Amino acid sequence: MKTYLSAAAAAFVLLAGVGVAAAEDIIIQPEQDTVIQEYVKKQPLASVKLPGVELNVGTALPDTVELHEIPNVKYRYVVVDNRTVVVDPGTRKIIKVYN
């Protein structure tokens, strides 16, 4: 009986870990995506260079990069290598890259 309980507990821990990982994914809703795209077109920024930093979802930007507000949206943006990048200001992780 203890073997079954231990296996069930281990399975629960594994599944809970998957839930935590999924919770970290940020999905921008279509309405918010439209607001973001319209705003960054109206408020263009100079592009910055970040040698050695790959522009992928989940990559954290260095503290030296200035993030710019988007009104009524909790995320920030910056233009890196001529690509607009939307960032979670709490973690500084990229959540979306526009070409």
SERO-4910 file (N, C-alpha, C, O; in steps of 0.05 Angstrom, whole numbers):
BEGIN
 pado doro    nc1    nc2    nc3   cac1   cac2   cac3    cc1    cc2    cc3    oc1    oc2    oc3
  Met    A     16    -24      0      0      0      0     17     25      0     11     45    -14
  Lys    A     39     24     16     57     48     17     69     53    -11     74     77    -17
  Thr    A     75     33    -26     86     36    -53     67     52    -70     76     70    -84
  Tyr    A     42     45    -70     22     59    -86     20     88    -78     17    106    -95
  Leu    A     20     93    -52     17    120    -41     41    137    -49     38    160    -57
  Ser    A     65    125    -48     89    140    -56     89    146    -85     97    168    -94
  Ala    A     80    128   -102     78    132   -130     58    154   -137     63    170   -154
  Ala    A     36    153   -123     15    173   -127     25    201   -119     20    221   -132
  Ala    A     40    202    -96     51    228    -87     71    238   -107     72    262   -113
  Ala    A     88    221   -117    108    229   -137     94    239   -163    103    259   -174
  Ala    A     73    226   -171     59    235   -195     46    262   -191     47    279   -208
  Phe    A     35    266   -167     23    292   -161     44    314   -161     39    336   -172
  Val    A     67    309   -150     89    329   -150     97    336   -178    101    359   -185
  Leu    A    100    316   -195    107    320   -223     86    337   -238     93    355   -252
  Leu    A     61    330   -234     39    345   -247     38    373   -236     32    392   -251
  Ala    A     42    377   -211     42    404   -199     64    421   -212     60    445   -217
  Gly    A     87    409   -216    109    423   -229    102    432   -257    109    454   -265
  Val    A     88    415   -272     79    422   -299     60    446   -297     61    464   -314
  Gly    A     43    446   -278     24    468   -274     38    494   -269     30    515   -279
  Val    A     59    494   -253     74    518   -246     88    528   -271     88    552   -276
  Ala    A    100    510   -287    113    519   -312     93    532   -331     99    552   -344
  Ala    A     70    520   -333     49    531   -351     40    558   -341     33    576   -358
  Ala    A     39    562   -315     30    587   -304     49    610   -310     41    633   -311
  Glu    A     74    603   -315     94    624   -321     91    634   -350    100    657   -356
  Asp    A     78    619   -367     74    628   -395     54    651   -395     33    650   -383
  Ile    A     61    673   -408     44    696   -410     32    697   -438     47    697   -458
  Ile    A      6    698   -440     -7    699   -466    -20    726   -468    -37    734   -452
  Ile    A    -13    741   -489    -25    767   -494    -50    762   -510    -50    750   -531
  Gln    A    -73    772   -499    -99    769   -512    -99    785   -538    -86    805   -539
  Pro    A   -115    776   -557   -116    791   -583   -122    820   -581   -111    837   -595
  Glu    A   -140    827   -562   -147    856   -559   -123    871   -549   -118    894   -558
  Gln    A   -109    860   -530    -85    873   -519    -63    874   -540    -49    894   -541
  Asp    A    -61    854   -556    -41    853   -577    -45    876   -596    -26    889   -605
  Thr    A    -70    881   -603    -77    903   -621    -70    930   -609    -58    947   -622
  Val    A    -76    933   -583    -70    958   -569    -39    963   -569    -30    985   -574
  Ile    A    -24    942   -563      5    943   -562     16    951   -590     32    969   -592
  Gln    A      7    937   -611     18    943   -637     11    971   -646     29    984   -658
  Glu    A    -13    980   -641    -20   1008   -649     -4   1028   -634      5   1048   -645
  Tyr    A      1   1023   -608     16   1043   -592     45   1044   -601     56   1066   -604
  Val    A     58   1021   -605     86   1022   -612     91   1034   -640    112   1045   -645
  Lys    A     71   1032   -658     73   1045   -684     72   1075   -681     86   1090   -695
  Lys    A     55   1085   -662     52   1114   -657     75   1125   -641     81   1149   -642
  Gln    A     89   1109   -626    110   1117   -608    136   1102   -615    146   1087   -598
  Pro    A    147   1107   -638    171   1092   -646    195   1099   -628    198   1122   -619
  Leu    A    212   1080   -623    236   1084   -606    260   1079   -623    259   1065   -643
  Ala    A    282   1091   -615    308   1085   -628    315   1056   -621    311   1047   -598
  Ser    A    326   1042   -640    334   1014   -635    360   1013   -619    379   1029   -624
  Val    A    362    994   -600    386    990   -585    399    964   -594    385    946   -604
  Lys    A    425    962   -590    440    938   -596    445    923   -570    452    935   -550
  Leu    A    441    897   -571    447    880   -548    463    856   -558    452    834   -561
  Pro    A    489    859   -562    506    837   -572    504    813   -553    507    816   -528
  Gly    A    501    790   -564    500    766   -548    474    759   -535    471    738   -523
  Val    A    453    776   -538    427    771   -527    409    762   -550    404    776   -569
  Glu    A    398    737   -547    379    727   -567    351    737   -560    342    736   -537
  Leu    A    337    746   -581    310    756   -577    290    734   -579    277    730   -599
  Asn    A    288    719   -557    270    696   -556    251    700   -532    258    713   -512
  Val    A    227    690   -535    208    691   -512    221    676   -489    231    654   -492
  Gly    A    221    689   -465    233    678   -442    260    688   -435    270    685   -413
  Thr    A    273    701   -454    300    713   -449    297    738   -432    279    754   -438
  Ala    A    313    740   -411    312    764   -394    331    785   -405    354    779   -413
  Leu    A    321    809   -407    337    832   -416    353    843   -393    344    843   -370
  Pro    A    378    852   -399    394    864   -377    382    889   -365    365    902   -377
  Asp    A    389    895   -340    379    918   -326    387    944   -339    374    965   -334
  Thr    A    407    943   -356    416    968   -370    397    976   -392    398    999   -402
  Val    A    378    959   -400    359    965   -422    336    980   -410    323    970   -391
  Glu    A    330   1004   -420    307   1020   -411    281   1009   -424    279   1007   -448
  Leu    A    262   1002   -407    236    992   -416    217   1015   -416    217   1032   -397
  His    A    200   1017   -436    181   1039   -439    152   1029   -435    144   1008   -443
  Glu    A    137   1047   -421    109   1040   -415     91   1040   -439     96   1054   -459
  Ile    A     70   1024   -437     48   1023   -456     23   1029   -439     16   1014   -422
  Pro    A     10   1052   -445    -13   1059   -428    -35   1037   -427    -41   1025   -447
  Asn    A    -45   1033   -403    -66   1013   -398    -58    984   -403    -75    967   -405
  Val    A    -32    979   -405    -22    952   -408      0    949   -387     17    967   -383
  Lys    A      1    926   -374     21    922   -353     49    916   -363     68    916   -348
  Tyr    A     51    911   -389     77    904   -401     92    929   -410     80    951   -412
  Arg    A    117    926   -416    134    948   -426    146    939   -453    144    916   -461
  Tyr    A    157    958   -467    169    951   -493    195    966   -498    202    986   -485
  Val    A    211    955   -516    236    967   -525    241    956   -553    230    936   -561
  Val    A    257    971   -568    264    962   -595    293    953   -595    311    969   -588
  Val    A    297    928   -602    324    916   -602    330    906   -630    314    890   -640
  Asp    A    352    915   -641    359    906   -668    336    909   -688    330    891   -704
  Asn    A    322    932   -686    300    939   -703    275    920   -700    259    919   -718
  Arg    A    273    907   -678    250    890   -672    238    899   -646    252    902   -626
  Thr    A    212    903   -646    198    911   -621    194    887   -603    185    866   -612
  Val    A    202    890   -578    202    869   -558    184    877   -535    187    899   -524
  Val    A    164    861   -528    147    866   -505    158    849   -482    164    826   -485
  Val    A    159    863   -459    173    851   -436    156    853   -411    141    872   -407
  Asp    A    157    832   -395    145    833   -368    163    849   -350    186    840   -345
  Pro    A    154    872   -340    172    889   -324    181    876   -298    203    883   -288
  Gly    A    166    858   -287    174    845   -262    197    827   -265    214    826   -247
  Thr    A    198    812   -287    219    792   -291    239    801   -312    261    790   -314
  Arg    A    231    822   -328    247    832   -350    249    811   -373    266    813   -390
  Lys    A    232    790   -372    233    770   -392    216    778   -416    195    790   -413
  Ile    A    226    771   -440    211    776   -465    187    759   -466    188    735   -461
  Ile    A    164    771   -472    139    755   -475    129    756   -504    112    739   -511
  Lys    A    139    774   -520    131    775   -548    152    790   -564    162    810   -555
  Val    A    158    781   -589    176    795   -607    161    800   -633    150    782   -645
  Tyr    A    160    826   -641    148    833   -666    170    838   -686    191    850   -680
  Asn    A    166    829   -711    186    834   -732    183    860   -745    198    867   -763
***
